[in-house]
């Protein structure tokens, strides 16, 4: 190859025309002797590098259909519907752990008790938590929704949708458990904790106690008048 180059540019080198091949080779390798036509060498034929590119990007056709799975997802295999548990078996502790991992604030888990056998309740447990902001609240509810979808199943295979309020209140109904993701302002405004804890009964007891105390005071006043 080098012999061809020397022959090609020998006409441009009158001083080296009569030199031997070894002398020309030595002359070419000297850094100061830049006599090669740069325009010719800087524009090689289009097929010059094709052989190297084809060799470098040679693809193994046997592995073309294989999907590349990231390392952090290789151990996470999707469960079939048979492997998933019924939604009635969902545990509040695991949901609380999911919320804690997502940095939810002020998590409250409230068991809902029946007043009597005739009392029908929609849920067994209410979980209430707060986000840092509305975007964090949406993220919290989506993480729980994804967790439920990956680990539990519904009888009709129709998963519940998220109820969203523009003021920062997200609700996710899991039949046994209902999740409320609310901003601090919304929690103070609606005070769901008190509603789920049946504070009406406590208020009735307080009113009864006040009426009893009032009657006792009236009796004391009557006795004092008789004396």
Residue pairs with C-beta under 8 A, 6 or more apart in sequence:
2 25
2 28
3 21
5 28
5 36
6 21
6 24
6 25
6 28
9 35
9 36
9 37
10 16
10 17
11 17
12 35
12 37
13 35
16 23
16 24
16 27
19 27
27 33
28 35
28 36
78 150
79 150
79 151
81 153
81 157
84 150
84 151
84 152
84 153
85 151
85 152
85 153
86 152
86 153
86 154
86 155
87 148
87 152
87 153
87 154
87 174
87 175
87 176
88 175
88 176
89 152
90 148
90 152
90 174
90 176
90 177
92 109
92 125
92 127
92 177
95 127
95 144
95 147
95 177
95 179
96 107
96 109
96 127
98 143
98 144
98 147
99 107
99 127
99 129
99 140
99 144
100 107
102 139
102 140
102 143
103 132
103 136
104 129
104 130
104 131
104 140
104 181
105 129
105 130
105 131
105 132
105 184
106 128
106 129
106 130
106 184
106 187
107 127
107 128
107 129
108 126
108 127
108 128
108 129
108 193
109 125
109 126
109 127
110 125
110 126
110 127
110 128
110 193
110 196
110 197
111 124
111 125
112 121
112 123
112 124
112 125
112 126
112 196
113 198
114 121
115 198
115 201
122 178
123 173
123 175
123 176
123 177
123 178
124 176
124 177
125 176
125 177
125 178
126 177
126 178
126 180
126 192
126 196
127 177
127 178
127 179
127 180
128 179
128 180
128 182
128 187
128 192
128 193
128 196
129 140
129 179
129 180
129 181
129 182
130 137
130 181
130 182
130 183
130 184
130 187
131 137
131 139
131 140
131 168
131 181
131 183
133 183
134 168
134 183
137 168
137 170
137 181
137 182
137 183
138 164
138 170
140 170
140 181
141 162
141 170
141 172
141 179
141 181
142 162
144 172
144 179
145 159
145 162
145 172
148 159
148 174
149 159
154 160
154 175
160 172
160 173
160 174
160 175
162 170
162 171
162 172
163 170
163 171
163 172
163 173
164 170
164 171
165 171
165 186
167 183
167 186
168 182
168 183
168 185
168 186
169 180
169 181
169 182
169 183
169 186
170 179
170 180
170 181
170 182
171 178
171 179
171 180
171 181
172 178
172 179
172 181
173 179
180 192
182 190
182 192
187 193
